[in-house]
């Protein structure tokens, strides 16, 4: 019997101008993890990362699977409609679909809510019998999500040129108001056996000979005991790695030391705000703004590049928040600052609160849910002031002289990498700024 054919798409709307995008492909672990759930003896699977390649609209397939982010949802629905017009069943999944299943079901035949691993075997069995249901979900969060190794062999060669994506943990122990991760993963923080992670990295490195590993975990140090065990096991591999983390890592000297010894070169960390009241309201009361400078210093002493994320538009933000944040970034030498506008993503506590307060401005134009549009009425400034301040801060910090100035305030251990990260994203940042803002680099007097 010939194998059935599956076509899996990571949908991206290329017409959108997205900032903070490096020129190389970011690891797309989701679709190749889903691909690993298709029995190879029954299915032939193809995957497409639309960020770097085009979807084959005439592909011959028995089943199409589409995953997407909120801002790409309209485009993903267009793709789903196209394949259904050719009488090919379409399944959709991911964060947006999980929180907006009724919307998604207008465009596809079935949705997978939450984690795919616990639902996919039942979906494929039902599909084979010709009795696929409309909705599938994992009955319970998978305790250690012991999944097959991702099908990296299905990606194009350029995906392996810079980074290898691996996942060691899922979820986050915190409950931030603006974050959609906790509910998606069942409000639990879970981790794979360390030996499984090490074996997967060894296999990936053996196939592609790459030195950089990116852990796509939402919070790699969320369980310090597990993180220490993992980092200890990574030391013999002699890799260089990066991930997302909490500032709590900077307050654990042993954890930070092991991270450095295991090859950590960069951490994406959410500072979110310089106002303690904002952090408290967002559920990040365990962060203390008076410790931020010391936290950055400790990370730098470990030779770790800090990619620091700040969100503008919290209810405690006044018009001087932009200037104060830029000054902090430049003074502390945060190598790669990432600025965003508070965004009420589906599934978040923030969205529910702003809807109740009747402060949402743009309805459900999902294409604007990229962290660069003002989608609600701020408390202490106008929407126009929030939008202008965001662009001013971004333009100031991505100016070449600003980049060089703060990099010389940071350790020189990974200076070339930090420089490359800044200038690799410079073009996409400036493209967005030039397309949507004509303001000056000089801060307006009213700030």
C-alpha positions in Angstrom: 0.0 0.0 0.0 1.5 3.4 -1.0 2.2 5.8 1.8 -0.1 8.7 2.6 1.4 12.2 2.0 1.4 14.9 4.6 2.4 18.5 3.9 3.2 20.6 7.0 3.5 24.4 6.8 4.9 26.9 9.2 2.9 29.9 7.8 4.4 33.4 7.6 2.9 36.4 6.0 5.9 37.9 4.0 4.0 41.1 3.3 4.3 42.2 6.9 7.3 44.3 8.0 8.6 42.6 11.1 11.5 44.0 13.2 14.2 42.1 15.1 14.5 39.5 12.3 18.0 38.1 11.7 18.9 37.4 8.1 19.4 33.7 8.8 16.5 31.2 9.5 15.4 31.0 13.1 15.0 27.4 14.2 11.6 26.0 13.3 11.3 23.2 15.8 7.5 23.0 15.9 6.7 21.5 12.5 9.7 19.1 12.5 8.5 17.8 15.9 5.0 17.3 14.6 6.5 15.6 11.6 8.2 13.1 13.9 4.7 12.0 15.1 3.8 10.6 11.7 4.7 6.9 11.5 7.3 6.7 8.8 6.1 3.3 7.6 2.7 4.9 6.8 3.4 8.5 5.9 5.6 10.5 3.6 6.1 14.0 5.2 7.2 17.3 3.7 7.7 20.5 5.7 7.8 24.1 4.6 9.2 27.1 6.6 7.4 29.9 4.8 9.7 32.4 6.3 12.4 31.3 3.9 10.6 29.3 1.1 7.3 29.3 -0.7 4.4 27.1 -0.2 3.7 24.7 -3.1 0.0 25.5 -3.7 -0.2 22.6 -6.2 1.3 20.0 -3.9 -0.2 16.5 -4.0 -1.1 15.7 -0.4 -3.6 13.6 1.6 -3.4 15.9 4.6 -2.1 19.5 5.1 -1.1 20.7 8.6 -0.6 24.5 9.3 0.8 26.2 12.3 1.1 29.9 12.7 1.5 32.9 15.1 -1.3 35.4 15.8 -0.1 38.0 13.4 0.1 35.5 10.5 -3.3 34.0 11.2 -5.1 35.7 8.3 -2.5 34.5 5.9 -2.6 31.0 7.3 -6.4 30.9 6.9 -6.0 31.9 3.2 -3.7 28.9 2.8 -6.1 26.7 4.5 -9.0 27.9 2.3 -6.8 27.2 -0.8 -6.0 23.6 0.1 -9.6 22.9 1.1 -10.8 24.2 -2.2 -8.7 21.4 -3.7 -10.5 19.0 -1.4 -7.4 18.4 0.8 -8.2 18.1 4.5 -6.5 20.8 6.6 -5.5 20.6 10.3 -4.4 23.7 12.2 -2.6 24.1 15.5 -0.5 26.3 17.7 -1.0 29.1 20.2 -3.4 31.2 18.2 -5.6 28.3 17.1 -5.7 27.0 20.7 -7.1 30.3 21.9 -9.3 31.0 18.9 -10.6 27.5 17.9 -14.0 28.6 16.7 -12.4 31.2 14.4 -9.9 28.7 13.0 -12.6 26.0 12.4 -14.2 28.4 9.8 -11.2 27.7 7.6 -10.0 24.2 8.4 -11.3 20.7 9.0 -9.8 20.1 12.4 -7.8 21.9 15.1 -5.3 20.6 17.7 -5.6 22.5 20.9 -2.5 22.8 23.1 0.3 20.2 22.9 0.3 18.1 19.7 2.1 15.0 21.0 -0.9 13.7 23.1 -3.4 14.3 20.3 -1.7 13.5 17.0 -1.9 9.7 17.3 -5.7 9.8 17.7 -6.1 12.3 14.9 -4.0 10.2 12.5 -5.9 7.1 13.5 -9.3 8.8 12.9 -8.1 10.2 9.6 -7.1 6.8 8.4 -10.6 5.5 9.3 -12.2 8.5 7.5 -13.6 9.7 10.8 -11.5 12.8 11.7 -13.1 14.9 14.4 -13.2 18.7 14.5 -11.2 19.2 17.7 -8.3 17.3 19.3 -6.4 18.0 22.5 -4.1 16.2 24.9 -6.2 14.9 27.8 -3.5 16.1 30.3 -0.3 18.0 30.0 2.4 15.5 29.2 4.6 15.1 32.3 8.0 14.8 30.6 6.9 15.1 26.9 9.0 12.2 25.9 8.6 12.8 22.1 10.5 11.4 19.2 13.5 13.4 18.1 12.6 16.1 15.7 12.8 15.3 12.0 15.7 17.7 11.2 16.3 15.7 8.0 13.2 17.3 6.5 14.6 20.9 6.7 16.6 22.5 3.9 20.3 22.8 4.3 20.3 26.5 5.1 18.3 25.9 8.2 21.4 24.1 9.7 23.9 26.7 8.7 23.7 28.8 11.9 21.6 27.2 14.6 20.4 23.9 15.9 17.1 24.1 17.8 16.6 21.8 20.8 14.0 21.9 23.6 14.8 20.8 27.1 11.8 22.3 29.1 8.3 23.4 28.5 6.2 26.1 30.2 7.3 28.6 32.8 6.8 28.6 36.6 5.5 32.2 36.5 2.1 33.7 35.5 2.8 37.0 33.8 -0.3 38.9 32.8 0.8 39.5 29.2 2.1 36.0 28.5 0.2 33.3 26.6 2.6 30.4 27.4 1.3 29.2 30.9 -2.3 28.3 29.8 -1.1 26.7 26.5 1.2 24.3 28.5 -1.3 23.6 31.3 0.2 26.0 33.8 3.0 23.6 34.4 6.8 23.6 34.1 8.1 20.3 32.7 11.5 19.0 31.6 12.9 16.2 29.5 15.4 13.7 31.0 18.8 15.3 30.7 20.2 12.2 28.9 17.6 12.5 26.2 18.5 16.2 25.5 22.2 15.3 25.4 21.6 12.4 23.0 19.6 14.6 20.7 22.2 17.3 20.6 25.0 14.8 19.9 22.9 13.3 17.0 22.2 16.7 15.6 25.8 17.9 15.8 27.0 14.6 14.3 24.8 15.2 11.3 25.4 18.9 10.7 28.6 19.8 12.6 27.3 23.0 14.1 28.6 24.6 17.2 25.6 26.8 18.1 22.6 25.3 19.8 19.5 27.3 20.5 17.2 26.0 23.3 13.7 27.2 22.4 12.6 26.8 26.1 10.5 29.7 27.4 12.7 29.7 30.6 15.8 27.5 30.5 16.5 28.1 34.2 13.0 27.8 35.5 13.9 24.8 37.6 17.4 25.6 39.0 18.1 22.0 40.1 17.3 20.6 36.7 19.1 23.5 34.9 22.3 22.8 36.9 22.1 19.1 36.0 21.6 20.0 32.3 24.4 22.5 32.1 26.8 20.1 33.8 26.0 17.5 31.2 26.6 20.0 28.4 30.1 20.9 29.4 31.8 17.8 27.7 30.0 18.7 24.4 31.9 21.9 24.0 29.1 23.7 22.4 28.0 27.3 22.3 24.4 27.9 23.2 21.7 30.5 23.7 18.1 30.5 25.1 15.4 32.4 26.8 15.7 32.9 30.6 14.5 34.8 33.6 16.7 37.3 35.5 16.5 34.9 38.4 19.4 33.1 36.8 21.6 36.1 37.5 20.9 35.7 41.2 22.2 32.1 41.4 26.0 32.2 41.2 26.4 28.4 40.9 23.8 28.3 38.1 25.4 31.2 36.3 28.9 29.6 36.6 27.6 26.3 35.1 25.9 28.2 32.3 29.2 29.9 31.4 31.2 26.6 31.6 28.6 24.8 29.5 29.0 27.2 26.6 26.2 29.8 27.2 26.9 32.9 25.1 23.6 34.7 25.0 20.3 34.8 27.0 17.1 36.6 25.9 15.8 38.1 29.2 12.5 39.9 29.9 13.2 43.0 32.0 9.8 44.3 30.8 9.8 47.6 32.7 11.9 49.9 34.9 8.8 50.6 37.0 8.3 48.2 39.9 4.6 48.9 40.0 4.3 47.7 36.4 6.1 44.5 37.2 3.9 43.9 40.2 0.7 44.4 38.2 2.0 42.1 35.4 2.7 39.3 37.9 6.5 39.7 37.9 6.7 41.0 41.5 9.6 38.7 42.1 11.7 40.9 39.8 13.2 44.0 41.5 14.1 47.0 39.4 16.8 48.1 41.9 18.7 45.0 41.1 18.6 45.2 37.4 22.0 46.9 36.9 23.6 44.3 39.2 21.9 41.5 37.4 23.3 42.7 34.1 26.7 43.1 35.6 26.7 39.5 36.9 25.6 38.2 33.5 28.3 40.1 31.8 30.9 38.8 34.3 29.9 35.3 33.2 30.6 36.4 29.6 26.9 36.1 28.6 25.5 38.5 26.0 22.2 40.1 27.3 19.4 40.4 24.8 17.1 42.5 27.0 13.4 42.9 26.3 11.4 46.0 27.5 7.7 46.5 27.0 6.2 50.0 26.7 2.6 50.8 27.5 2.1 49.4 31.0 -0.5 51.3 33.1 2.3 52.9 35.2 4.2 54.2 32.1 4.4 58.0 31.7 6.0 59.7 28.7 9.5 59.7 30.2 9.7 55.9 30.2 11.2 55.9 26.8 14.1 58.2 27.6 14.7 56.4 31.0 14.8 53.0 29.4 17.2 54.1 26.6 19.5 55.6 29.2 19.5 52.4 31.3 20.2 50.2 28.3 23.1 52.4 27.2 24.5 52.8 30.7 24.5 49.1 31.6 25.7 47.9 28.2 22.8 45.6 27.4 24.2 44.4 24.1 20.9 43.7 22.2 17.9 45.7 23.4 14.5 44.6 22.2 11.6 47.0 22.6 8.0 46.1 22.2 4.5 47.6 22.8 2.3 45.9 25.3 0.1 43.6 23.2 -3.2 41.9 24.3 -2.5 38.5 22.7 -5.4 35.9 22.7 -5.3 33.7 25.8 -3.7 36.2 28.1 -4.9 37.7 31.3 -4.1 41.1 29.9 -6.5 40.7 27.0 -9.3 39.7 29.3 -8.7 42.7 31.5 -8.5 45.2 28.7 -11.6 43.8 27.1 -13.5 44.2 30.4 -12.1 47.7 30.7 -13.2 48.4 27.1 -9.7 49.7 26.1 -9.1 47.5 23.0 -8.7 49.8 20.0 -8.3 47.7 16.9 -10.6 44.7 17.3 -9.2 41.5 15.9 -6.9 42.7 13.1 -4.4 40.0 13.9 -1.8 41.4 11.4 -1.1 44.1 13.9 -0.3 41.7 16.8 3.4 41.9 16.3 4.4 44.0 19.3 4.9 47.2 17.3 1.4 48.5 17.1 -0.7 50.3 19.8 -3.8 48.2 20.2 -5.3 49.7 23.3 -5.8 53.0 25.1 -2.8 53.5 27.5 -3.5 54.8 31.0 -1.1 57.8 31.2 -0.4 58.8 27.6 -2.2 58.8 24.3 -1.9 56.0 21.8 0.0 58.4 19.5 2.6 59.2 22.2 3.1 55.5 22.9 3.6 54.7 19.3 6.1 57.6 18.8 8.0 56.8 21.9 8.4 53.2 20.9 9.9 54.1 17.5 12.1 56.8 19.0 13.6 54.4 21.5 14.2 51.7 18.9 15.8 54.1 16.4 18.1 55.6 19.1 19.4 52.2 20.2 19.9 50.8 16.8 21.9 53.8 15.6 25.5 52.6 14.9 27.0 55.0 17.4 24.6 53.8 20.1 25.5 50.2 19.4 29.2 50.8 19.6 28.8 52.9 22.7 27.0 50.3 24.8 29.1 47.4 23.5 32.2 49.0 24.9 30.5 49.1 28.3 30.0 45.3 28.1 32.8 42.6 28.4 34.7 42.0 25.3 34.6 38.2 25.5 31.9 37.8 22.9 32.2 41.3 21.4 32.2 40.0 17.7 29.1 38.0 18.3 27.3 40.9 20.0 28.3 43.2 17.2 27.0 40.7 14.6 23.7 40.3 16.4 23.1 44.0 16.4 23.9 44.7 12.8 22.2 41.5 11.5 18.9 42.9 12.9 19.7 46.5 12.0 18.2 46.3 8.5 14.8 44.9 9.6 14.5 47.4 12.4 15.3 50.4 10.2 13.0 49.0 7.5 10.1 49.1 9.9 11.0 52.5 11.3 11.3 54.1 7.9 8.0 52.6 6.7 6.0 53.8 9.7 7.7 56.7 11.4 9.4 59.9 10.3 10.4 61.3 13.6 13.8 62.6 14.8 16.5 60.7 16.7 16.4 63.5 19.2 13.9 63.0 22.0 11.0 65.5 22.0 11.1 68.1 24.7 7.8 66.9 26.1 9.5 63.6 27.2 
